[in-house]
């Protein structure tokens, strides 16, 4: 192996060790096997007891576990929200209630249609949750300490609303319960280092507009040889400051004409990740 290749692989591994909770330091052996979904529980008031549902969680998709969603859960479209505002407001209220009960983080309707805003303890926490949640195939954005999660009028309590609440419960569980203060400081330093080299590349979201499809909109699909290859590529993209996710063997990378005109940064990072995966014998 060429010395430069070894250096790049070592740097990638080191960044992953910084980002992943201690329990996942042997990530190469993890298999993306899902757990049985937890059922809903209801309180005496007839509402879902979001704080009493989970005794444990699946492994993080960031670590190579199964993504919570098989396909991307996206924010509602502006026209759909306008057509059923009362149902949208109900969904937003329940998502915010669920988030606060399950994660103990304050949540409120966002000024941007199609989103709810979660107040994290720090900008580093919001940035880490953003990466982890997108890899679970749930759309997310962050601004400072605010983490934005999707909402739409068609969201149902036992499906999409539960999906949103579950991913914030799951990821905050790992952030709060499995990450030391020293590691969180190292993550902040890593994010600063990555941002100094290149901005975080996210999918382009217009307010209240969802993006679908493999070749247009906010995401572009890249076919991989296997699930293992897609997982490896996904993590390699994220530790190089490019949001990424996967659906089975398809790696999805962001399309953003503002932060990455012509997709130059994303293309360069895909090529780097693919070259290193090939060296590892994964691609």
C-alpha positions in Angstrom: 0.0 0.0 0.0 1.3 3.5 -0.9 2.2 5.6 2.1 -0.3 8.3 1.1 -3.1 5.7 0.9 -2.2 4.4 4.4 -2.2 7.9 5.8 -5.6 8.7 4.3 -7.1 5.4 5.6 -5.6 6.0 9.0 -7.1 9.5 9.1 -10.5 8.2 8.0 -10.4 5.5 10.8 -9.4 8.1 13.4 -12.2 10.4 12.5 -14.7 7.5 12.8 -13.3 6.7 16.2 -13.9 10.3 17.3 -17.5 10.3 16.0 -18.7 6.9 17.2 -19.6 6.1 20.8 -17.1 3.9 22.6 -19.3 0.8 22.3 -18.8 1.0 18.5 -15.0 1.1 18.2 -15.0 -2.3 16.5 -17.4 -1.1 13.8 -16.0 -3.3 11.0 -17.7 -6.4 12.5 -21.2 -4.9 12.9 -24.0 -6.3 10.8 -27.0 -4.1 9.8 -29.7 -6.4 11.4 -32.8 -4.6 12.5 -34.6 -5.2 15.8 -38.3 -5.7 16.2 -40.1 -2.4 16.3 -41.4 -1.3 19.7 -45.2 -0.9 20.0 -46.9 2.2 21.1 -48.0 2.7 24.8 -50.7 5.0 25.9 -51.2 6.9 29.1 -54.3 7.4 31.2 -55.1 10.5 29.1 -55.3 8.4 25.9 -52.1 10.0 24.4 -49.0 8.1 23.4 -46.6 7.8 26.3 -43.5 8.5 24.2 -41.2 8.3 27.3 -42.2 4.7 28.1 -41.7 2.9 24.8 -38.1 2.0 24.4 -36.0 -0.3 26.6 -33.2 -0.4 24.0 -32.4 0.7 20.5 -31.0 -0.7 17.3 -27.4 0.0 16.5 -26.7 3.4 15.0 -26.7 3.5 11.2 -23.5 5.6 11.6 -21.9 2.6 13.1 -23.1 0.2 10.4 -26.4 -0.7 12.0 -29.7 -0.8 10.0 -31.1 2.6 9.1 -34.3 3.3 10.9 -36.1 3.9 7.7 -35.7 2.0 4.5 -36.3 5.1 2.4 -36.0 8.7 3.2 -38.7 10.4 5.4 -39.0 13.9 4.0 -40.7 17.1 5.1 -44.1 18.0 3.8 -44.6 19.9 0.6 -45.8 23.5 0.9 -49.0 22.8 -1.2 -49.9 19.8 0.9 -49.4 21.8 4.1 -51.5 24.7 2.9 -54.3 22.2 1.8 -54.6 20.7 5.2 -53.2 23.1 7.7 -55.2 21.8 10.7 -54.0 18.3 10.2 -50.4 19.6 9.8 -50.7 21.5 13.0 -51.9 18.4 14.8 -49.0 16.4 13.5 -46.5 19.1 14.5 -47.9 19.3 18.0 -47.7 15.6 18.5 -44.1 15.4 17.1 -43.0 18.2 19.4 -44.7 16.5 22.4 -43.1 13.2 21.5 -39.6 14.6 21.0 -39.7 16.4 24.4 -41.0 13.3 26.3 -38.6 10.9 24.6 -35.4 13.1 24.5 -36.1 15.8 27.1 -35.2 18.4 24.5 -37.5 21.4 23.9 -39.2 21.2 20.5 -41.5 23.7 18.7 -42.9 24.4 15.3 -40.3 25.8 13.0 -40.8 29.0 11.0 -39.9 26.9 8.0 -43.0 24.9 6.8 -42.4 21.2 6.9 -40.1 21.2 9.9 -40.1 21.2 13.7 -37.2 22.7 15.6 -35.4 21.0 18.5 -33.2 22.9 20.9 -30.0 21.0 21.5 -27.6 21.5 24.4 -24.8 22.7 22.1 -24.1 23.4 18.4 -21.8 20.3 18.4 -24.7 18.1 19.6 -27.0 19.5 16.9 -24.3 18.9 14.3 -23.6 15.3 15.4 -27.4 14.5 15.6 -27.8 15.9 12.1 -25.3 13.5 10.6 -26.5 10.5 12.7 -30.2 11.1 11.9 -29.7 11.6 8.1 -27.9 8.2 8.1 -31.1 6.8 9.6 -32.9 8.0 6.5 -34.8 10.8 8.2 -34.4 14.3 6.7 -32.7 16.8 9.1 -31.1 20.2 9.1 -29.3 22.2 11.7 -28.6 25.9 12.4 -26.5 26.6 15.5 -28.1 24.7 18.4 -31.4 24.1 16.5 -32.0 20.7 14.9 -34.8 20.6 12.3 -36.8 17.4 11.8 -39.6 16.7 9.2 -43.3 17.1 9.6 -46.2 16.8 7.2 -50.0 16.6 7.3 -50.1 13.0 6.2 -47.9 11.8 9.1 -49.6 9.2 11.2 -48.9 8.6 14.9 -47.9 4.9 14.5 -45.9 5.5 11.4 -44.1 8.7 10.4 -44.6 10.6 13.7 -43.2 7.5 15.5 -40.3 7.4 13.0 -39.3 11.0 13.9 -39.6 10.5 17.6 -37.7 7.3 17.5 -34.7 8.7 15.7 -34.3 11.6 18.0 -34.8 9.3 21.0 -32.2 6.8 19.6 -29.6 9.3 18.7 -29.9 11.4 21.9 -29.7 8.2 23.8 -26.3 7.5 22.3 -25.1 11.1 22.5 -26.1 11.6 26.2 -25.5 8.1 27.5 -22.5 6.7 25.5 -20.3 9.8 24.8 -17.9 11.3 27.4 -17.3 15.0 27.8 -13.8 14.5 26.4 -15.2 12.8 23.3 -17.7 15.5 22.7 -14.9 18.1 22.9 -12.9 16.0 20.3 -16.0 15.9 18.1 -16.2 19.7 18.2 -12.6 20.0 17.3 -13.1 17.5 14.4 -16.1 19.5 13.1 -14.0 22.7 13.2 -11.2 21.0 11.4 -13.4 19.6 8.6 -15.2 23.0 8.2 -11.9 24.7 7.8 -11.1 22.5 4.8 -14.6 22.4 3.3 -18.1 23.4 4.2 -20.6 20.7 5.3 -22.4 19.7 2.1 -26.1 19.1 2.7 -28.9 18.5 0.2 -30.5 21.7 -1.0 -33.9 22.2 0.7 -36.3 24.9 -0.4 -38.8 25.9 2.3 -41.7 23.5 2.4 -40.5 21.5 -0.6 -39.4 17.8 -0.4 -36.9 16.4 -2.9 -37.2 13.0 -4.4 -35.6 10.9 -7.0 -32.1 9.4 -7.6 -30.8 11.9 -10.1 -32.3 15.2 -9.3 -33.4 17.4 -6.4 -31.6 17.2 -3.0 -30.0 13.7 -3.4 -28.2 11.7 -6.0 -27.9 7.9 -5.9 -24.7 6.0 -6.4 -24.9 2.2 -6.8 -22.5 0.2 -4.7 -21.4 -3.4 -5.0 -22.9 -4.5 -1.7 -24.6 -3.3 1.5 -21.1 -3.5 3.2 -19.7 -1.2 0.5 -22.6 1.2 0.7 -22.2 1.4 4.5 -18.4 2.0 4.2 -18.8 4.6 1.6 -21.5 6.4 3.5 -19.3 6.7 6.6 -16.3 7.8 4.5 -18.4 10.6 3.0 -19.6 11.8 6.4 -16.2 12.0 8.0 -15.2 14.1 5.0 -18.0 16.6 5.8 -20.5 15.4 3.2 -23.9 14.3 4.5 -24.7 10.8 3.2 -27.2 8.0 3.7 -28.0 4.6 2.0 -31.0 2.7 0.9 -29.9 -1.0 0.7 -26.9 -0.9 -1.8 -27.5 2.6 -3.0 -25.4 5.4 -1.5 -27.1 8.8 -1.6 -25.0 12.0 -1.7 -26.3 15.6 -1.5 -26.9 17.9 -4.5 -26.4 21.5 -3.5 -25.7 24.1 -6.2 -25.1 26.8 -3.6 -22.5 25.2 -1.3 -21.1 22.8 -4.0 -21.6 24.3 -7.5 -21.4 21.6 -10.1 -21.1 19.0 -7.4 -17.3 19.2 -7.5 -16.8 18.6 -3.7 -19.2 15.7 -3.6 -17.7 14.1 -6.8 -14.2 14.4 -5.4 -15.2 12.9 -2.1 -17.0 10.0 -3.7 -13.9 9.2 -5.8 -11.7 9.4 -2.7 -14.1 7.1 -0.7 -14.3 4.6 -3.6 -10.5 4.5 -4.0 -10.0 3.9 -0.3 -12.8 1.3 -0.2 -11.1 -0.5 -3.1 -7.8 -0.5 -1.3 -9.6 -2.0 1.7 -11.0 -4.7 -0.6 -14.6 -3.5 0.1 -15.7 -1.7 -3.1 
